[in-house]
Amino acid sequence: MARIRVGLLPSTKFMVGTLPVPKYADQEKTQIATDRETGQPLYTVTVFLMEDERAEAMKITVPKDGLPVGLKPGVPVRPVELFATPWARIFNGQLSDGVAYRAALLELADEAEPESDEPEDLAA
C-alpha cells in the first residue's frame, strides 16, 4: 500500500481527544497489534486537527514508546513523521474505504502563542 507523508501548515494544531487505546490485530480483540519493525505494541489516539476555521477528529496509530507521559484529553500535541495510508476492503459485499494515519510519536506541544514582533502601545 502507498504511504503518503502528511504535510502540515505551521498554523495546524492538534489536541488529544481520547486516551490511547490498544490497537488489536484481530476482530475478537485477543491479540494487540505490534509494529512490524520494532515489535512495540500499537495504540490508537483520537486527536482533533484544527486548521484555519475547521476542526476534524482523526485517529492516529502510534507505537507505545511514542506516547509521551502526561497524554490526556485536551492536551496539545504534535505528530512526528505523520503518514496517511489509503485503504479499501469488501466485507459482506459492501465496499468500505478510508485513510489510516500513523505517526512515529506524539510530542507534547507548547500551548503558548508565539510572541508578536510588534511593540506594545505603552501610551494607553
C-alpha positions, 0 to 999 in steps of 0.5 A: 500500500502507498504511504503518503507523508502528511504535510502540515501548515505551521498554523495546524494544531492538534489536541488529544481527544481520547486516551490511547487505546490498544490497537488489536490485530484481530476482530475478537480483540485477543491479540494487540497489534505490534509494529512490524519493525520494532515489535512495540505494541500499537495504540490508537489516539483520537486527536482533533486537527484544527486548521484555519476555521475547521476542526476534524477528529482523526485517529492516529496509530502510534507505537507505545514508546511514542506516547509521551507521559502526561497524554490526556484529553485536551492536551496539545500535541504534535505528530512526528513523521505523520503518514496517511495510508489509503485503504479499501476492503469488501466485507459482506459485499459492501465496499468500505474505504478510508485513510489510516494515519500513523505517526512515529510519536506524539510530542507534547506541544507548547500551548503558548502563542508565539510572541508578536514582533510588534511593540506594545502601545505603552501610551494607553 
